[in-house]
């Protein structure tokens, strides 16, 4: 093996996406099953009960991110000065048999327009590109989640 080949193997550089795929625990927590005592809804008693459950912390974090995004939208609509705003009155969480999780709310949707500076559709930008956010303005009072621009893209 040549010196260059040795150096290439020793020192590596990854894209942000590849780093997330190779090291998801850095961004979302463990991707291994763990046992933990948690307060959960007990179907039998119809009450919240402390139980030992098996779960994946990283998957839990992704689910939490979606819920936080829905809650943030509630706050944004309350604070919005737009004339044609539709307040969020309902957040729906659907988990299908195959494990697909869909979170929706009935507030105003995401702008369907090309971003004037980056020439990319806004839904693609916020869901498909890292380090994009509506929370970067440091002059705004924050009562919403998120600040790093990773969010749901993880």
URNORUR-V714028 format. One record per pair of residues at least 12 apart in sequence whose ideal C-beta (glycine too) atoms are under 6 Angstrom apart, sorted by the first residue. I is the first residue (numbers start at 1). GAP is how many residues later the second one is. Records with the same first field share a line. If there is no record, write none. Layout:
I: GAP ; GAP
This chain:
16: 114
24: 34
27: 127
28: 30 ; 33 ; 126
29: 28 ; 29 ; 32
30: 27 ; 28
31: 27
33: 21 ; 23
35: 17 ; 19
37: 13 ; 15
38: 15
65: 86 ; 87
66: 37
68: 77
70: 21 ; 33 ; 35
72: 72 ; 73
73: 15 ; 32 ; 34
74: 14
75: 68 ; 69
77: 30
85: 23
86: 21 ; 22
88: 17 ; 19
89: 17
90: 16
91: 14
92: 12
110: 13
130: 23
131: 18
132: 17
133: 16
135: 12
